[in-house]
Amino acid sequence: MKYKVNTDAIRNVYDGRMTQEEFAFSIGTVPDTVSRWVTGRRQPSLPLLLRICEVYDMELMELMEEV
């Protein structure tokens, strides 16, 4: 099976709880980077995906979707 990052899942981590900027800073990146992820222009690196999982107590597969 092949997987890709589920941009909706990333958006759901912070949506309604904090701004995109606050989310970005909480995982050690900048808002422009998060914006690129949620618009599908870029994919987050594995270290940043793992950081999201660590900070928000998630499993990696919660951020992925089957292609």
C-alpha positions in Angstrom: 0.0 0.0 0.0 1.0 3.6 -0.6 0.2 6.5 1.7 0.4 10.2 1.6 -0.2 12.9 4.1 -3.8 13.7 4.7 -4.0 17.5 4.7 -7.4 17.5 6.2 -6.0 15.6 9.2 -3.3 18.1 9.7 -5.8 21.0 9.5 -8.0 19.1 12.0 -5.2 19.1 14.6 -5.4 22.8 15.0 -8.7 24.0 13.5 -10.9 25.6 16.0 -8.3 25.3 18.8 -5.6 27.7 17.6 -4.4 29.6 14.7 -2.3 28.2 11.9 0.5 30.4 13.2 0.2 29.0 16.8 0.2 25.5 15.4 3.3 26.1 13.3 5.2 27.6 16.2 4.1 24.7 18.5 5.8 22.2 16.2 8.9 24.3 15.4 8.1 25.6 12.0 6.7 28.8 10.4 3.1 29.5 9.3 4.0 29.6 5.5 5.2 26.0 5.8 1.9 24.8 7.3 0.0 26.8 4.7 1.8 24.9 2.0 0.9 21.6 3.6 -2.8 22.3 3.9 -3.1 23.7 0.4 -1.3 20.6 -1.0 1.7 22.4 -2.4 4.1 20.6 -0.2 4.3 17.6 2.0 5.7 17.8 5.6 9.0 16.0 6.3 9.0 12.9 8.4 10.7 14.7 11.3 7.9 17.3 11.3 5.2 14.6 11.1 6.7 12.9 14.0 6.9 16.2 15.9 3.1 16.7 15.3 2.5 13.2 16.7 4.7 13.9 19.7 3.2 17.3 20.6 -0.4 16.3 20.0 -0.2 12.7 21.2 -1.1 11.1 17.9 -0.1 8.1 15.9 1.6 8.7 12.5 -1.1 6.8 10.6 -3.7 9.3 11.9 -2.0 11.9 9.6 -1.8 9.6 6.6 -4.3 8.4 3.9 -4.0 5.6 1.4 -3.3 6.6 -2.2 
